[in-house]
Amino acid sequence: MQNTDSFFEGFGAFIAASPSSYHAAAEAARLLTEDAGFTALAEDAAWPTAAGRYLVVRDGAIIAWVRPESAGVTTPVRVLGAHTDSPGFKLKPSPTTGSDGWLQAGVEVYGGPLLNSWLDREIELAGRLVLRDGSEHLVRTGPYLRIPQLAIHLDREANSGLTLDRQRHTQPVYGVGDLAQADVLGHLAGLAGVAAEDVAGYDILTADTQEPRRFGRDRELFAAGRMDNLSSVYAALRALIDLPQDPTEIVMLAAFDHEELGSETRSGASGPFLADVINRIYDGLGSNAEDVARALARSWCLSADAGHSVHPNYGERHDSKNRPLAGSGPLLKINANQRYATDAHGAALFSAACRAAGVDYQDFVSNNTVPCGSTIGPLTATRLGIRTVDVGIPLLSMHSARELCHVNDPIALSSAIGAFYAGA
């Protein structure tokens, strides 16, 4: 098990550096290149065929892998799948708006956030600008916006049932003044050091700006934005950075974008990104179609995405016999309808990885009256045909602007991923 203080110092810094999926992919690439000797490759360039540590970024997604010297044409791959995006809001076209003297930014709901959690907190805009020449620039504003809640004096029933209209009630304010003199896009361009008229497109999202923080008895709790699913991305990064030089199989981190939207994009788990990378790796090994089929038949994907701890105030929403507790280990996620990809073989694999890592794990299954969400696990299994198992850390307040975990669980997940990479 890794040192708690150092792990959460790094985890908090990673979250703070990753206000958007584009920033998360860039920060993961920076950590891998600077701390573990990975080489960044371009998709439109020829790739080396030698053993080594490599990564490639596609939009807000990153895939990194280690190809050992011993790899042959049928060497299996062990993939840790995760995602870089989180629910929130995305900046609309013509984003500068306002009403009654207030300056506002026009935003569209991204994914399935807990809307009320975004009220009355300082948030930022972050993402990428693309210029007319095709160049891409990451940008973030720092604290810039706020979605103000209506005072209780103007809605005496607010505590009886708050209902937010996704269009009228979620547009944030950032100042007062003359709307004709305001320009959200111009502000972003200025922060990026480019001319506003040169910006041809943008993907800009919101992020909570409150710093990640440990708190509670013995500082055992950790609160931060975007732990769904940067918790899995960082756990895998630590395992990959700490990996011995020569694993017996090809080990890989695949952190996709757009999971919160269904993953059906070129950088999502339903897209071609993972298959593209795997095929190029096997091409470099000289594998033919028969070799690749044999290799994938012995390959595994550990799909890591945050899950639910039993909630002390809503215990009836959980299964009566399966009640995972924060701090008691990562979750093995199971669903009879294959919303999670875990089967008996997957359960045995994760059990072995946790045993080898010396950590406990917990089964998670939903209450039959509360259908669960899904993950990249079933998508990856369907896309590539490799055996897949779904896991993750238990959270409270999933899809809130600020989520909660116990400090033991991300470390235990990282240790289990390390054992998975090592072939357990």
N, C-alpha and C positions, 0 to 999 in steps of 0.2 A: 504494500500500500504506500502511496506517495505521501509526502508531508502535506498536511492540511493547509498550513499557512502559505507555503509556496505555490501549491496548486491553485488556491483561490486568489492569490495575487495575480497569477497568470490568467486565470479564468475571467476575473473581473476586468483585467486590461483588455482581453480579447473581446468581451462584450462591448466595452466602451469604444473600442476601435472599429466596431462592426454595426453601425446604425442602419445599414442596408445590406442586402444580399451581395451587392457589388463590392462593398467595403469588406464584408466577411470573406469573400473569395480572395480579395487582394491581401488581407491580413494573414489568412491561412498560408498563402503563397510566400509571404514575407517570412513567416516563422519557419516554414519548411526549408527555405533556401538559406536563411541566416543561421538557423540552429541545428540543421540536420543535413546540410549538403545536398539538397535536392536541386535539380536543374530544371528551369522552366523551359518548356517547348512551345512552339507556335504551331497551330493546326495546319497552316498553309506551308510549312516547311517540312523537309525530310527529317524523319526521326532516327536517332541512333539505334543501332541493333545490339550494342554492347550492354552488359549488365550494368545496373546503376540505379540511382534514385531520381525519379522524374515527376513532373507535374505539368498539367495543362489547365488553363482557365478558359471557360466559355461563358461569356456574359457574367451572371452572378453565381456560376457553379464552378467547382474545381474538382479535378480528379488527380490524385497523387498515387504513385506506386513504386514499389521496390522490386526490381527484377534481379534475382540472385544469380551468381555465377553458375550455379548448378542447374538452372532452368533449362528444360528441354521442350520438345515440341508438344508434349502432352502434360506438362506441369500444370496443376490446377491453380486457380486464383481464389484468394480469400478477400472478399469485398466487405468493407464496412460502409453501409449506405446511410446517409443522413440528408438534411436539407438546410439551406442557409436563410430562407425567407421566413418572415413572421407576420401575423395579421396586423392590420393597422389601416392606414389611408394612403392613397396615391394622388399626386398632384394631377389635376385635370389640364387639358388644353385650355388656353386663355385663363390662366390661374389667378389673375389679379381681379378681385371682386370686392364687394363691400356693401354696407347698408347703414343708413342713419348716421353717417359720419365715421363709422368704423371701417377700417381696412381689414379685408379678409382674404384668405387663400381658398380657392375652389378645390376641394378634394373629393375623391371617390373612395368608397369603402373597398379595402383590399382584404380578401379572405373573409374569415369569420371572427372578428374581434369582439370582445366584451365591450360594447360601445361605451357604457357608463364609466368604465375604468379609464377612459381617455379624457374625462371631464376634469377641468380645474387642475391641470398639471402642465408644466412647461415642456413643450415638445419641439423637435427640430425637423427640418427637411434635410434629406440625405439621399444620395444616389449618383447618377451619372448624367453628364451632358455630352451630347455628340455634336460635333461641329460640322460645317459644310464640307470640310475636307476629309471627314470620316474619323477624325481623331476623337478619342474618348477621354473625359476628364471627370474624376471623382470629386464630389463636392459635398459639404455639410455646413449647416448654418450655426450649429449650437442652439441654445435656447432661443426660440424665435416666435413660437405660436402658442395659443391656448384656446381650448374649446370651453367657453364659460357656461356653467350651468345656470338655469333660471333660479333666482332667489326663492326661498320657500314662501316668502310673503306674497309672491306672484303666482304661486301654485301650491295651495295648502294641501293638496293630495299627493305631493311628490313622494312622501315617505310611505304612501299606501300602494304605490305602483308607478314607477317611472317608465314612461314610454318615450323613446327617442325616434323621431322621424329621420331616416338615414340621409335625407337630402337637406331638410330645413335646419336640423338641430346639431349638425356635426361640422359646420364650416368654421374653422378657427379664426380668431382675430390676431393681428400682429401690430396694430397701431390705430391711430386716428388721423384724419386729414383729408386732403383732396385726392380722390380716387384717380384723377387724371395724372397726378404726379407720382403715383405708386407703381411699382413694377416688380413683382415677385421674381420673375425670370431674370430681370436685370440684376437683381440683388445676388442671385445664385451665380450668374455669369461673372459678376465682379469678384465674388469670393474665389472663383476658379481662375481668375486672371485672364478671362477671355472677353471678347466683345459680345454683347447680347445679340447683335444682328448676325453673328456668325453661328449661333446655336440653331441647329436644324432639327434637333429632337432631344427628348429627355425622358428618363425614368427616375422620378423623384418620389420618395416615400417618407412617411413620418416615423419618428422614433422618440421614445421617452428619453429625457435627458438626466433623470435622477441617477446618481452613481450607484453601481452595484454595492451591496452592503451586507456584511455579516452582522447578526444581532441575536438576541435571545439568551437563554441560559447557556453559559459557557460558549457563547457565540456559535451555536450549533446550527442556526438557520441562516439562509442566504436568500436575498431578494434582489431581483434584477429584471430588466426587460429582456425579451427575446430568448429566454432559456428554452422555449420551444421554437427552434431546435438547436440553438448554439451550444446547449449543454452536450449534445451528442457529438457535434462537430469538434468541440474542444477536447472532449474525452478521447476521441479518435486521434486528433492531432498529437496529444501527449503520448499516446501509445505508439504512434508512428515515429515520432521524434526519438523516443527511447528504445526503439526496436534494435535488437542485435544486428550486426552488419549482414549476416547471411541467413535469412529465413529459408526454410525448406521449400516454400511455395511462393508464388507471386502474391504479394500483399498490397492492398489498395484501399484508399479512402475515396469514396465518391460522394461528394456533398452537392446535391442538386438544388436548383432554384425552383420556385413556383409550386412547391408541394401544397401550399395553402390554397392554391387555385385549382388543383386537380392534376398537376404535373404534365399536362399535355402541351408542352412547348419544346423547343429545340434544346433547352438546357434543363428540362425537367426529367423526372424518372421515366416517364412514358415516351420520351423522345429518344433519339439515336445516340446520345453522347457516350454512354457507358459502352454500348456495343461498338461504337466507332473506335474507342480507345483500346478495348480488349482485342478487337480484330487487328489493329495495327501492332499491338504487342506480339500477337501470335504470328503475324506476317514476318516480324523481325526475327522470330525464332525459327522461321522456315516451316511453320506448321501448314498442313493442308486441311481441307474441310473435315476429313476423318479425324485428324489429330485434335482439332479444335472441339469437335463433338465429344471426344473421349475426355479431354481436359475439363470441359464444362460439366460433364456428368459427375466429376469428382470435386467440383467447386462448391463454394458456399458464399452466401451473402448474409451478413448480420445487419439487419435493418434496425437502426437505432433512432428512436423518436420518443419524445417525452410522453409519459402516461400519467394516470391519476392516482394520487394517494387518497386513501379514505378520508373524507372530509368530516371533521368532528361536529359540524353544525348541520350536516345534511347526510347523516349516516344511512338513511333509507334509500338514497340514490345509488348505493353500492350493493354488490352481491352480498348475501347474508353470510356466506362462508369464506369468500375470498376478499380479504380486507387488507390490502398492502399498506404499510405504514411508512411514512417518510423516515429515513434513517436506517431502515432495515434491509437495504440492498436494492439493486436494480430490478426491474420488472421483466418477467417473461410473459409476453402479451399473447393471449389465446382468444380465438373467436371461432365458433362453430361454422359461421358463414364465410370464413376466410377474408374478413375485413383485415385481419392480421394473418400473415402467411405461415405462422408456426404450426408444425405438425409434430408427430412423435419423434421423428429423427431430429428435428430442430430443437425440441426440448432436451433431448439427450446431448446434443452438441453444446448448448448453452450451459447445461448442468456441468459438463466436463470442463468448460472454460472457466466457470466460476470456481469450481473445485480446485483447478490448477492454480488459479489466482489467489485462493484462500479467502474468497468473499462469499457472502450469502446472497441469495436472490429470492424473489417473491413472484408467485403466479398472479397475473391480473386477468380477470374476466368480467364482462359487464353484467349489470343487472338486466334481466330479460326485458324489462320495461323501459330501459334507457339505452337505446342503440348506440354503439360506439362509433367513432370516426374510423378512418383508415389511414394507411401510411404508404410509403414507397415500397414496402415489402411485397405485397401482392403484385404491384406493377412490375417490379424487377423480376420476380419469379415468372410472370407471364411473358415479359419481354425477352428474357434470356434463357428461361427454362432451368436455371440453377436453383438448387435447394436454398430456401430462405427462411430465416427465423426472425421474429419481431421482438425487440427489447427496448428498454429506455428507462430513464429515472422517473420516480414518482414526483409529481408536482401538485401543489395547490394553486388555484387561480389560473389554470391554463387558458391561454388566449386573452388574459388581462394585459394591460400595458406594462404590468409589473408582476412577475410570477415568483413563486416561493418553493424552495427545496431545502432538504437537510444536507449538511456539508459532507456527510459520509457517502452519499449516493453517487455523485459524479465521479469521485475518486474510485469507488468500487467498480463503476462501469468502465472507467479507463483501464483499470487493472484486468478486468474480464476481456476487454478488447485486446489488450496486450497478449493474454493467453490464447485468444482466438487466432491472432496473427502468428503466434508461435506454433500453431498446429494442434492445440489441445482439443 
